[in-house]
Amino acid sequence: MIKSKRPNKKQGFASLGLVVLLLSAGAIFYQLAASAPRTPKLPEPSLKALAKEKNIELGNFAIANHLDVKPYTDILTSQFDFALADNTPNWYFTDGGLRPTESTYNFVQMDQVVNFAATNNMPVQAHHYVWGEEKWLPAWLKEGDYNKEQLMKLLQDHITTVGQRYSGQVREWTVVNEPFTRQQHLFDLNDWWADNIGDQSYIDQSFIWARQADPKSKLIINDFNNEGINDTSNLMYDYVKGALARGVPIDGVGMQMHIDGGHPPTKDEVISNMKRFGALGVRVYVTEFDVNMNDVKTNAAGKDEIQGNIYYEMMRACIESKVCDSFAYLGITDSETWYNYIGLADPRPLMFDKNYRPKPAFWSTRVALEQQD
């Protein structure tokens, strides 16, 4: 008879350790799987279907490094009509930026967003051809000691190259971003292009070059702090009125609508402002909507309620103005908001929380879209 070999004590402990290790790994995997964000079950019809009945399209941020994150893309494609290419068109941002040197372009990330949108039958709204935020401009440009003529030529080359590459693939471009708030030096902001060119002549020319590069895309001038009637929106209004008289091809004005939850504009003042722009012959686009609740002094439930009311009021303003073509949000969940990168503790600005659960802002947006006019 052949006797089975009895494992020695050392082997027994090794086997036991392996079993414990496997069981522990399984438990950890189960916990991670159970806690991993899942695509929420959202009601029908979708937000974009409701908005279509109001002749409005909804957009959201197609973040380049989130295009393989299924909860994010599930919500983006099911609830929103179009994709925002935000950041990726900047001269300098992640992955070296769109313009790493004077003579080269890097289209990798922009291509990813445009290809994702095409695969999912989503139009693209791109931000921006020109933005005077110095930190998003490459060192070679800022340190190049270019004169006005050279800077204008660099702008023309940039807009022409990028516009022609994506001709027919980008439905709307924000051509120039934040020229009026920076003209006012709000929040100590400066317009690098105006400061170095010596004037704002680059704005007219940027629109002319953008139209030449892609005759079919809609061209938008974009800013913040312009949703109500104030010094910023008055500067924008006067510029647009004069530019149109000069034959500058401006199709629309963009209102970023980064709303301070403690000091939101009223629905009526936003409607009045939108209508006066519409009377000039341009359309209105809400381009980067969110509601920052960081400084609102109440508990979490109170913040959510206040925020939900603001989401409702601003959507109703867009609907009731009759000149607002689209409403775009700068992100889906609170974990991806840009406010997280400027040191705010609790901005919670978007309609889904960090675990992809819809917040009152989502439901109030539905109510605004379902409401009979």
ROMI-986153 format. One line per 2 residues: number of its first residue (from 1); their letters; for each residue x, z, y of N, C-alpha, C. Coordinates in steps of 0.2 Angstrom, whole numbers. Example, Ala and Ser with C-alpha at 12.3 -4.5 7.8 and 13.67 -1.06 7.14 Angstrom:
REM residues 2
1> AS> 66,39,-28,62,39,-22,66,39,-16 | 64,35,-11,68,36,-5,64,39,0
END
This chain:
REM residues 373
1> MI> 4,0,-6,0,0,0,4,0,6 | 3,-4,11,6,-5,17,3,0,22
3> KS> 7,5,24,4,10,29,5,7,37 | 0,8,41,1,6,48,6,10,51
5> KR> 9,7,56,14,10,59,11,14,65 | 12,21,65,9,25,70,13,25,76
7> PN> 10,23,82,14,23,88,17,30,90 | 23,29,93,25,36,95,22,38,101
9> KK> 24,44,103,21,47,109,22,43,115 | 28,40,116,30,36,122,25,30,122
11> QG> 24,27,116,20,21,116,13,23,118 | 11,28,116,4,30,117,2,32,124
13> FA> 7,35,127,6,36,135,6,29,138 | 11,25,136,11,18,140,4,15,139
15> SL> 1,15,133,-5,11,132,-11,15,136 | -11,21,136,-15,25,140,-15,23,148
17> GL> -8,23,150,-7,22,157,-10,15,159 | -9,10,154,-11,3,155,-19,3,156
19> VV> -22,7,151,-30,7,152,-32,10,158 | -29,15,160,-31,19,167,-30,14,172
21> LL> -24,10,172,-22,6,178,-27,0,178 | -29,-3,172,-34,-8,172,-41,-5,175
23> LS> -43,1,172,-49,4,175,-49,5,182 | -44,7,185,-43,9,192,-44,2,196
25> AG> -40,-3,193,-40,-10,197,-47,-12,197 | -51,-12,191,-58,-14,191,-62,-10,195
27> AI> -61,-4,196,-65,0,201,-64,-2,208 | -58,-3,209,-56,-5,216,-59,-12,218
29> FY> -59,-17,213,-61,-23,214,-69,-23,215 | -72,-19,211,-80,-18,211,-81,-15,218
31> QL> -78,-10,221,-79,-7,227,-78,-12,233 | -73,-16,232,-71,-22,237,-77,-27,237
33> AA> -79,-29,231,-84,-34,230,-91,-31,233 | -92,-25,232,-98,-22,234,-98,-21,242
35> SA> -92,-20,245,-92,-19,252,-90,-25,256 | -88,-31,253,-87,-37,256,-93,-40,260
37> PR> -92,-42,266,-98,-45,269,-101,-51,265 | -107,-51,265,-111,-56,262,-115,-60,267
39> TP> -117,-66,266,-121,-70,270,-128,-66,270 | -131,-64,276,-137,-61,276,-143,-66,275
41> KL> -148,-63,272,-154,-67,271,-158,-67,277 | -158,-73,281,-161,-74,287,-168,-77,287
43> PE> -173,-76,291,-179,-79,291,-179,-86,292 | -185,-89,290,-186,-96,292,-192,-96,296
45> PS> -192,-101,301,-187,-106,302,-181,-103,305 | -176,-107,305,-169,-105,308,-170,-105,315
47> LK> -165,-101,318,-164,-101,326,-164,-108,329 | -160,-113,326,-159,-119,328,-166,-123,328
49> AL> -170,-122,322,-176,-125,322,-181,-123,327 | -181,-117,328,-185,-114,334,-183,-117,340
51> AK> -177,-117,342,-174,-120,348,-176,-127,349 | -176,-131,344,-178,-138,344,-185,-139,347
53> EK> -189,-135,345,-196,-135,348,-196,-134,355 | -191,-131,358,-190,-130,365,-186,-135,369
55> NI> -184,-140,365,-179,-145,368,-172,-142,370 | -170,-137,366,-164,-134,367,-160,-134,361
57> EL> -153,-135,361,-149,-134,356,-145,-128,356 | -143,-125,350,-139,-119,350,-132,-121,347
59> GN> -127,-117,350,-120,-118,348,-117,-112,346 | -111,-112,343,-107,-106,342,-100,-108,340
61> FA> -96,-103,340,-89,-104,340,-86,-106,333 | -83,-111,332,-80,-113,326,-73,-111,326
63> IA> -72,-105,324,-65,-102,324,-61,-105,319 | -55,-108,321,-51,-112,316,-49,-108,310
65> NH> -47,-102,311,-45,-98,305,-51,-95,301 | -57,-97,303,-63,-94,300,-67,-99,296
67> LD> -64,-105,296,-68,-111,293,-68,-111,286 | -65,-106,282,-66,-105,275,-68,-98,274
69> VK> -71,-95,279,-75,-88,278,-82,-89,277 | -84,-89,271,-91,-91,269,-97,-88,273
71> PY> -97,-81,274,-102,-78,278,-102,-81,285 | -97,-82,288,-96,-85,295,-99,-92,295
73> TD> -96,-96,291,-98,-103,291,-106,-104,288 | -108,-100,284,-115,-100,282,-120,-100,288
75> IL> -118,-94,292,-122,-93,298,-121,-99,303 | -115,-101,304,-114,-106,309,-118,-112,308
77> TS> -117,-114,301,-121,-121,300,-128,-120,299 | -131,-114,297,-138,-114,296,-142,-112,302
79> QF> -139,-109,307,-142,-106,313,-141,-110,319 | -136,-114,319,-133,-117,326,-133,-124,325
81> DF> -134,-128,330,-134,-135,330,-127,-138,331 | -123,-135,335,-116,-138,337,-111,-133,336
83> AL> -105,-136,336,-99,-131,335,-95,-131,342 | -93,-125,344,-88,-125,349,-81,-125,347
85> AD> -78,-130,350,-70,-130,349,-67,-126,355 | -67,-120,355,-64,-116,360,-57,-113,358
87> NT> -53,-113,363,-46,-111,362,-42,-117,359 | -44,-120,354,-40,-125,351,-38,-131,355
89> PN> -42,-133,360,-40,-138,365,-35,-136,370 | -34,-129,371,-29,-127,376,-22,-130,375
91> WY> -19,-130,381,-12,-133,381,-8,-129,377 | -9,-122,378,-5,-117,374,-9,-112,371
93> FT> -9,-111,365,-13,-106,362,-10,-104,355 | -14,-104,349,-11,-102,343,-7,-109,340
95> DG> -3,-108,335,0,-113,332,4,-118,336 | 7,-115,342,10,-119,347,6,-122,352
97> GL> 0,-122,351,-4,-125,356,-5,-133,355 | -10,-136,359,-11,-143,359,-5,-147,362
99> RP> -2,-144,367,4,-148,370,10,-144,370 | 14,-144,364,20,-139,364,25,-142,368
101> TE> 26,-148,369,31,-151,374,28,-156,378 | 32,-158,383,29,-163,388,27,-170,384
103> ST> 31,-171,379,31,-178,376,27,-178,369 | 25,-172,367,22,-171,360,15,-167,360
105> YN> 11,-169,356,4,-165,355,4,-163,348 | 0,-157,347,-1,-154,340,-9,-154,339
107> FV> -11,-158,335,-18,-159,335,-21,-155,328 | -17,-151,325,-19,-149,318,-25,-145,319
109> QM> -25,-140,323,-31,-135,323,-37,-139,326 | -36,-143,331,-42,-146,334,-45,-151,329
111> DQ> -41,-154,325,-43,-158,320,-47,-155,315 | -45,-148,313,-48,-144,308,-55,-143,310
113> VV> -56,-141,317,-63,-140,319,-67,-146,320 | -64,-151,322,-68,-158,323,-70,-160,316
115> NF> -66,-160,311,-67,-162,304,-72,-158,301 | -72,-151,302,-77,-146,299,-84,-148,302
117> AA> -84,-149,309,-91,-151,312,-93,-158,309 | -89,-163,308,-91,-169,305,-94,-168,298
119> TN> -90,-164,294,-93,-163,287,-100,-160,287 | -101,-156,292,-107,-152,292,-112,-155,297
121> NM> -111,-161,299,-116,-165,304,-117,-161,310 | -112,-158,313,-113,-154,319,-109,-158,325
123> PV> -113,-159,330,-109,-161,336,-104,-156,338 | -99,-158,343,-94,-153,345,-94,-153,353
125> QA> -94,-147,355,-93,-146,362,-86,-143,363 | -81,-146,367,-74,-144,367,-73,-140,374
127> HH> -69,-135,374,-67,-131,379,-59,-130,379 | -55,-133,384,-57,-136,390,-51,-141,391
129> YV> -52,-147,394,-46,-151,396,-41,-147,401 | -44,-144,406,-40,-141,411,-42,-134,413
131> WG> -38,-129,412,-39,-122,414,-33,-119,417 | -34,-116,423,-29,-113,427,-27,-106,425
133> EE> -28,-104,419,-26,-98,416,-18,-98,414 | -14,-95,418,-7,-96,417,-4,-94,410
135> KW> -7,-89,407,-5,-87,400,-6,-92,395 | -11,-97,396,-13,-102,391,-10,-109,393
137> LP> -4,-108,397,-1,-114,398,6,-114,395 | 9,-119,393,16,-119,390,22,-117,395
139> AW> 27,-114,392,33,-113,396,36,-119,399 | 36,-124,395,39,-130,398,36,-133,405
141> LK> 29,-132,405,25,-134,411,27,-129,417 | 26,-123,415,27,-118,420,34,-117,423
143> EG> 39,-119,419,46,-118,421,48,-125,423 | 44,-130,424,47,-137,424,48,-139,431
145> DY> 46,-135,436,47,-137,443,45,-144,445 | 39,-146,443,36,-152,444,33,-153,451
147> NK> 33,-158,455,30,-159,461,22,-161,460 | 19,-162,465,11,-163,465,10,-170,461
149> EQ> 14,-175,463,13,-182,459,14,-181,452 | 20,-177,450,21,-177,443,16,-173,439
151> LM> 13,-167,442,8,-163,439,2,-167,438 | 0,-171,443,-6,-176,442,-5,-181,437
153> KL> 1,-183,436,3,-188,431,2,-185,424 | 5,-178,423,4,-175,417,-3,-173,415
155> LQ> -7,-172,420,-14,-171,419,-18,-177,416 | -16,-183,420,-19,-189,418,-17,-191,411
157> DH> -11,-190,409,-8,-192,402,-12,-187,397 | -12,-181,399,-15,-176,394,-23,-178,393
159> IT> -27,-179,398,-34,-180,397,-35,-187,394 | -31,-192,395,-31,-198,392,-30,-198,385
161> TV> -24,-195,383,-22,-194,376,-27,-190,372 | -29,-185,374,-34,-180,370,-41,-184,370
163> GQ> -43,-186,376,-50,-189,376,-50,-195,372 | -45,-199,372,-45,-205,368,-45,-204,360
165> RY> -41,-199,359,-40,-197,351,-47,-195,349 | -51,-191,353,-57,-188,350,-63,-192,353
167> SG> -62,-198,356,-68,-202,358,-73,-203,353 | -79,-202,355,-84,-202,350,-85,-196,345
169> QV> -81,-191,345,-81,-186,341,-83,-179,345 | -82,-179,351,-84,-173,355,-89,-175,360
171> RE> -95,-172,359,-101,-174,363,-101,-172,370 | -98,-166,371,-97,-163,378,-90,-160,379
173> WT> -87,-161,384,-81,-158,386,-82,-154,393 | -80,-147,392,-79,-144,399,-72,-146,402
175> VV> -73,-150,407,-67,-154,409,-63,-149,413 | -65,-145,418,-62,-140,422,-65,-134,421
177> NE> -61,-128,420,-64,-122,419,-62,-117,424 | -66,-113,427,-65,-107,431,-62,-109,438
179> PF> -63,-115,441,-60,-116,447,-62,-112,453 | -69,-110,452,-72,-106,458,-70,-99,458
181> TR> -71,-96,452,-69,-89,452,-62,-88,454 | -58,-92,452,-50,-92,453,-49,-94,460
183> QQ> -53,-98,463,-52,-99,470,-54,-93,474 | -58,-89,472,-60,-82,475,-55,-77,473
185> HL> -51,-78,468,-46,-73,465,-50,-67,463 | -56,-68,460,-60,-63,456,-55,-60,451
187> FD> -56,-53,450,-52,-50,445,-44,-51,446 | -42,-53,452,-35,-55,453,-33,-61,449
189> LN> -38,-66,448,-36,-72,444,-34,-77,449 | -29,-81,446,-27,-87,450,-28,-93,447
191> DW> -28,-99,450,-29,-106,447,-22,-109,448 | -18,-109,442,-11,-111,442,-11,-119,444
193> WA> -16,-123,442,-16,-130,444,-17,-130,452 | -21,-127,455,-22,-128,462,-16,-125,466
195> DN> -13,-119,463,-8,-116,467,-2,-121,467 | -1,-124,461,5,-128,460,5,-136,463
197> IG> -2,-138,463,-3,-145,466,-4,-144,473 | -6,-138,476,-7,-137,483,-14,-138,485
199> DQ> -19,-140,481,-26,-141,483,-30,-142,476 | -36,-143,477,-41,-144,471,-42,-151,470
201> SY> -38,-155,472,-40,-162,471,-39,-164,464 | -36,-160,460,-36,-161,453,-43,-161,449
203> ID> -47,-158,452,-54,-157,449,-57,-164,449 | -58,-167,455,-61,-174,455,-58,-179,450
205> QS> -51,-179,450,-47,-183,446,-48,-182,439 | -48,-176,437,-49,-174,430,-56,-177,427
207> FI> -61,-177,431,-67,-180,429,-67,-187,428 | -64,-190,433,-63,-198,433,-59,-200,427
209> WA> -53,-196,425,-49,-198,420,-53,-196,413 | -57,-191,413,-61,-189,407,-66,-195,405
211> RQ> -69,-197,410,-74,-203,409,-71,-209,407 | -65,-210,409,-61,-216,407,-59,-216,400
213> AD> -57,-209,398,-54,-208,391,-60,-209,386 | -66,-206,388,-71,-206,383,-78,-207,387
215> PK> -80,-213,388,-86,-215,392,-92,-212,390 | -92,-210,383,-99,-207,381,-100,-200,381
217> SK> -94,-196,381,-95,-189,381,-98,-186,388 | -102,-181,387,-104,-178,393,-99,-173,396
219> LI> -99,-173,403,-93,-170,406,-96,-164,410 | -93,-158,409,-96,-152,412,-91,-148,416
221> IN> -93,-145,422,-88,-141,425,-91,-134,424 | -86,-129,422,-88,-123,419,-85,-117,423
223> DF> -89,-112,423,-86,-106,426,-90,-100,424 | -88,-94,426,-91,-87,425,-94,-84,431
225> NN> -98,-79,431,-100,-76,437,-104,-81,441 | -107,-86,438,-111,-91,441,-118,-92,439
227> EG> -120,-87,435,-127,-87,432,-133,-85,437 | -131,-81,442,-135,-80,447,-133,-83,454
229> IN> -137,-82,459,-135,-85,466,-131,-80,469 | -124,-82,470,-119,-78,473,-114,-82,476
231> DT> -108,-79,478,-103,-83,481,-100,-88,476 | -99,-86,470,-96,-91,465,-101,-97,464
233> SN> -107,-96,462,-112,-101,461,-113,-105,467 | -112,-102,473,-113,-106,479,-107,-111,480
235> LM> -101,-109,479,-95,-113,479,-96,-119,474 | -98,-117,468,-99,-122,463,-105,-127,465
237> YD> -110,-125,468,-115,-129,470,-113,-134,475 | -109,-131,480,-107,-136,486,-102,-141,483
239> YV> -98,-139,478,-93,-144,476,-97,-149,472 | -101,-147,467,-105,-152,463,-109,-157,468
241> KG> -112,-154,473,-116,-159,477,-111,-164,481 | -105,-161,483,-101,-166,487,-98,-171,482
243> AL> -96,-168,476,-92,-173,471,-97,-178,469 | -103,-177,468,-108,-182,466,-109,-187,471
245> AR> -109,-185,477,-109,-190,483,-103,-194,483 | -97,-191,481,-91,-195,481,-91,-200,474
247> GV> -95,-199,470,-95,-203,464,-92,-200,458 | -90,-194,458,-87,-191,453,-92,-190,447
249> PI> -90,-192,441,-94,-192,435,-95,-185,432 | -99,-181,435,-101,-174,433,-108,-174,430
251> DG> -108,-173,423,-115,-173,420,-118,-166,420 | -114,-161,420,-117,-154,420,-113,-149,422
253> VG> -116,-143,423,-113,-137,425,-113,-132,419 | -108,-129,418,-108,-124,413,-108,-117,415
255> MQ> -112,-113,413,-112,-106,414,-110,-102,408 | -104,-99,409,-101,-95,403,-106,-90,401
257> MH> -108,-86,405,-113,-80,404,-110,-75,400 | -104,-73,402,-101,-66,399,-104,-61,403
259> ID> -110,-58,400,-114,-54,404,-112,-47,403 | -111,-43,409,-110,-36,408,-117,-32,407
261> GG> -117,-29,401,-123,-26,399,-126,-20,404 | -122,-18,408,-124,-13,413,-126,-16,419
263> HP> -125,-22,421,-127,-26,427,-129,-33,425 | -134,-34,421,-136,-41,420,-140,-44,426
265> PT> -140,-50,426,-144,-54,431,-151,-54,429 | -156,-55,433,-163,-55,431,-164,-62,429
267> KD> -170,-63,425,-172,-69,422,-173,-74,428 | -177,-71,433,-179,-75,439,-174,-78,443
269> EV> -168,-74,444,-163,-77,448,-159,-82,444 | -158,-81,438,-155,-86,434,-159,-93,434
271> IS> -166,-92,433,-170,-98,433,-169,-102,440 | -169,-98,445,-169,-101,452,-162,-105,453
273> NM> -157,-102,450,-150,-105,451,-150,-111,446 | -152,-111,440,-152,-116,436,-156,-122,439
275> KR> -162,-121,442,-166,-126,445,-163,-129,451 | -159,-126,455,-156,-129,460,-150,-134,458
277> FG> -147,-132,453,-142,-137,450,-145,-143,447 | -151,-141,444,-155,-147,441,-157,-152,446
279> AL> -159,-149,452,-161,-153,457,-156,-158,460 | -150,-157,459,-144,-161,461,-143,-167,456
281> GV> -147,-167,450,-146,-172,445,-142,-171,440 | -139,-164,439,-135,-162,433,-139,-158,429
283> RV> -137,-157,422,-140,-153,418,-136,-146,417 | -139,-141,414,-136,-134,414,-134,-133,407
285> YV> -128,-130,405,-126,-128,399,-124,-121,399 | -127,-117,395,-124,-110,393,-119,-111,388
287> TE> -112,-109,390,-107,-111,386,-103,-106,382 | -104,-100,384,-100,-95,380,-103,-88,380
289> FD> -109,-88,379,-113,-82,380,-111,-76,375 | -111,-70,378,-111,-64,375,-113,-58,380
291> VN> -114,-52,377,-116,-47,382,-112,-41,380 | -107,-39,385,-102,-34,384,-106,-27,385
293> MN> -106,-23,380,-109,-16,381,-104,-10,381 | -98,-12,383,-93,-7,382,-94,-1,387
295> DV> -96,-2,393,-97,3,398,-104,5,399 | -109,3,395,-115,6,395,-116,13,392
297> KT> -118,18,396,-118,25,394,-124,27,390 | -124,25,383,-129,28,379,-127,27,372
299> NA> -131,29,367,-129,29,360,-130,22,357 | -128,21,351,-127,14,348,-134,11,348
301> AG> -139,15,346,-146,12,346,-148,10,353 | -147,14,358,-149,12,365,-145,6,367
303> KD> -139,5,365,-135,-1,367,-138,-7,364 | -140,-6,358,-143,-12,354,-149,-14,358
305> EI> -153,-9,360,-160,-11,363,-159,-14,369 | -154,-12,374,-153,-15,380,-150,-22,379
307> QG> -146,-22,375,-143,-29,373,-148,-34,371 | -152,-32,366,-158,-36,364,-162,-39,370
309> NI> -163,-34,374,-168,-37,380,-164,-42,384 | -157,-41,385,-154,-46,389,-153,-53,385
311> YY> -152,-53,379,-152,-59,375,-159,-62,376 | -165,-58,376,-171,-61,376,-172,-64,383
313> EM> -170,-61,389,-171,-63,395,-167,-69,397 | -161,-70,395,-157,-75,396,-159,-82,392
315> MR> -161,-81,386,-164,-86,383,-170,-89,386 | -174,-84,388,-181,-86,391,-179,-90,398
317> AC> -174,-88,401,-172,-91,408,-170,-99,406 | -166,-100,401,-164,-106,399,-170,-111,397
319> IE> -175,-108,394,-181,-111,392,-185,-113,398 | -186,-108,402,-191,-109,407,-188,-113,413
321> SK> -182,-113,414,-179,-117,419,-181,-125,418 | -181,-127,412,-182,-134,410,-177,-139,412
323> VC> -171,-136,414,-165,-140,415,-159,-138,411 | -160,-133,406,-155,-130,402,-155,-134,395
325> DS> -150,-138,394,-150,-142,388,-147,-138,382 | -143,-133,382,-140,-130,377,-138,-123,378
327> FA> -138,-119,373,-136,-112,374,-131,-110,368 | -125,-109,370,-119,-108,365,-116,-100,366
329> YL> -115,-98,360,-112,-91,359,-105,-91,358 | -101,-86,360,-94,-86,359,-92,-81,353
331> GI> -95,-83,347,-94,-79,341,-100,-77,338 | -100,-76,332,-105,-74,328,-106,-66,327
333> TD> -100,-63,324,-100,-56,323,-96,-52,328 | -97,-46,329,-93,-42,334,-86,-41,332
335> SE> -84,-42,325,-77,-42,323,-73,-47,326 | -76,-53,328,-72,-59,331,-72,-59,338
337> TW> -75,-55,342,-76,-56,349,-69,-56,353 | -68,-60,358,-62,-60,362,-61,-53,366
339> YN> -67,-49,366,-66,-43,370,-62,-38,366 | -61,-39,359,-57,-35,355,-50,-35,357
341> YI> -48,-41,360,-41,-42,362,-39,-40,369 | -43,-37,372,-42,-35,379,-43,-27,380
343> GL> -43,-24,374,-42,-17,374,-49,-13,375 | -55,-16,374,-61,-13,375,-63,-9,368
345> AD> -65,-3,369,-67,1,363,-73,-1,359 | -78,-3,363,-85,-4,360,-89,-9,363
347> PR> -86,-15,363,-90,-21,367,-96,-23,363 | -96,-23,357,-101,-26,352,-106,-31,356
349> PL> -103,-37,358,-107,-41,362,-111,-47,358 | -110,-47,352,-113,-53,348,-120,-51,344
351> MF> -123,-56,341,-129,-54,338,-129,-52,331 | -123,-52,328,-122,-49,321,-116,-44,322
353> DK> -117,-39,318,-112,-33,318,-106,-35,314 | -101,-31,313,-95,-33,309,-96,-34,302
355> NY> -102,-32,299,-103,-34,292,-109,-39,291 | -109,-43,297,-114,-49,297,-121,-47,296
357> RP> -123,-41,298,-130,-39,298,-133,-41,305 | -139,-44,305,-142,-46,312,-144,-40,316
359> KP> -142,-40,322,-144,-34,327,-150,-36,330 | -153,-31,334,-159,-33,338,-158,-39,343
361> AF> -152,-41,345,-151,-47,349,-153,-53,345 | -152,-53,338,-154,-59,334,-161,-59,334
363> WS> -165,-54,333,-172,-54,333,-175,-55,339 | -172,-52,345,-175,-54,351,-174,-61,353
365> TR> -169,-64,351,-168,-71,352,-173,-75,349 | -175,-73,343,-180,-77,339,-187,-76,343
367> VA> -188,-70,345,-195,-69,349,-195,-73,355 | -189,-74,359,-189,-78,365,-190,-86,363
369> LE> -188,-88,357,-189,-95,355,-196,-96,352 | -199,-91,349,-205,-92,346,-211,-91,352
371> QQ> -209,-88,357,-214,-87,362,-217,-93,365 | -224,-93,365,-227,-99,368,-226,-99,376
373> D> -225,-105,378,-223,-106,385,-230,-107,389
END
